[in-house]
Amino acid sequence: MLVIENCRLTWPDFSADYSMRVDKGDLCAVIGPSGGGKTTLLHMIAGFETPESGTLTFEGQNLLPLEPAKRPVAIVFQDHNLFPHLTAAQNVALGLRPSLRLTDEERVLIDDMLDAVGLKGFDTRKPGEMSGGQRQRVALARALVSGRPLILLDEPFSSLDPGLRRDMIQLVGELRRKRPVTILMTIHTPEDVADLADQMVFVADGKVVASDVPSAILGGPLGAKIAAAVSNT
Ligand SMILES: Nc1ncnc2c1ncn2[C@@H]1O[C@H](COP(=O)(O)OP(=O)(O)OP(=O)(O)O)[C@@H](O)[C@H]1O
């Protein structure tokens, strides 16, 4: 379980105080108005931002003393952070072995992962030779191949057209059935994940305002506020 308790961050124009829980193996959608603190929450879990107080544990392990590379966390950004001079297979391999010196077994694992994200035969392509959706598949494969149990997806598919975005979200659902991981995903279109997510949290003004199953969040008293927030993003 991911447990965040009163993690505070203070900047001149923004302050946050996060408390939430996500069960092991669950997919948690993080929604809320622009500037409400969704990305900051993910950055804090990944270790890019350090709270001045509070506790942050995953499976009982205190993450706060750990630098980002030592955390059991893989993050996929909206701009996917692929290296343009490396092939799809090499970009995925970075998630497993930053030196890119791979064993035969690791090569097979990377091939299997490219296959799993629907990129069989794309292994020698470079990011510039792939579509936006294909690049996001590479980034997703890199996060999954890392074997890290907590995956953070920061608006990973928002630049894709609605049909492709829904395909990618379905793909996340399929992949997590194959390999159990806990996922937090920020998203501006909550309806796309309503059927897939186990949990939905609404983040506004630096706080987790509500946390429940998606149907309760979207159909509950916050529904109108959420619709307004989401339509403004
Ligand atoms: N390192 C930082 N220093 C100062 N302020 C920051 C820093 N990081 C984030 N902020 C501020 O924190 C607030 C929340 O930003 P954040 O990116 O978390 O919002 P968000 O909910 O992800 O928004 P969006 O949906 O538009 O991506 C913003 O006002 C932002 O300017």
PDBQT file of the ligand as one rigid body, heavy atoms in Angstrom, charges set to zero:
ROOT
HETATM    1  N1  LIG A 301       9.270  23.692  -7.882  1.00  0.00    +0.000 N 
HETATM    2  C1  LIG A 301       8.246  24.553  -7.758  1.00  0.00    +0.000 A 
HETATM    3  N2  LIG A 301       8.438  25.771  -7.226  1.00  0.00    +0.000 NA
HETATM    4  C2  LIG A 301       7.393  26.630  -7.059  1.00  0.00    +0.000 A 
HETATM    5  N3  LIG A 301       6.119  26.346  -7.419  1.00  0.00    +0.000 NA
HETATM    6  C3  LIG A 301       5.890  25.143  -7.969  1.00  0.00    +0.000 A 
HETATM    7  C4  LIG A 301       6.919  24.190  -8.157  1.00  0.00    +0.000 A 
HETATM    8  N4  LIG A 301       6.365  23.056  -8.707  1.00  0.00    +0.000 NA
HETATM    9  C5  LIG A 301       5.056  23.338  -8.852  1.00  0.00    +0.000 A 
HETATM   10  N5  LIG A 301       4.772  24.572  -8.410  1.00  0.00    +0.000 N 
HETATM   11  C6  LIG A 301       3.423  25.194  -8.375  1.00  0.00    +0.000 C 
HETATM   12  O1  LIG A 301       2.543  24.271  -7.828  1.00  0.00    +0.000 OA
HETATM   13  C7  LIG A 301       1.227  24.467  -8.355  1.00  0.00    +0.000 C 
HETATM   14  C8  LIG A 301       0.643  23.123  -8.754  1.00  0.00    +0.000 C 
HETATM   15  O2  LIG A 301       1.243  22.682  -9.957  1.00  0.00    +0.000 OA
HETATM   16  P1  LIG A 301       0.999  21.238 -10.558  1.00  0.00    +0.000 P 
HETATM   17  O3  LIG A 301       1.828  21.158 -11.796  1.00  0.00    +0.000 OA
HETATM   18  O4  LIG A 301       1.227  20.231  -9.511  1.00  0.00    +0.000 OA
HETATM   19  O5  LIG A 301      -0.547  21.282 -10.907  1.00  0.00    +0.000 OA
HETATM   20  P2  LIG A 301      -1.405  20.269 -11.770  1.00  0.00    +0.000 P 
HETATM   21  O6  LIG A 301      -2.632  19.965 -10.967  1.00  0.00    +0.000 OA
HETATM   22  O7  LIG A 301      -0.577  19.104 -12.192  1.00  0.00    +0.000 OA
HETATM   23  O8  LIG A 301      -1.774  21.163 -13.025  1.00  0.00    +0.000 OA
HETATM   24  P3  LIG A 301      -2.017  20.768 -14.567  1.00  0.00    +0.000 P 
HETATM   25  O9  LIG A 301      -3.301  19.972 -14.589  1.00  0.00    +0.000 OA
HETATM   26  O10 LIG A 301      -2.182  22.105 -15.234  1.00  0.00    +0.000 OA
HETATM   27  O11 LIG A 301      -0.820  20.017 -15.063  1.00  0.00    +0.000 OA
HETATM   28  C9  LIG A 301       1.361  25.461  -9.480  1.00  0.00    +0.000 C 
HETATM   29  O12 LIG A 301       0.903  26.712  -9.027  1.00  0.00    +0.000 OA
HETATM   30  C10 LIG A 301       2.851  25.487  -9.748  1.00  0.00    +0.000 C 
HETATM   31  O13 LIG A 301       3.270  26.743 -10.229  1.00  0.00    +0.000 OA
ENDROOT
TORSDOF 0
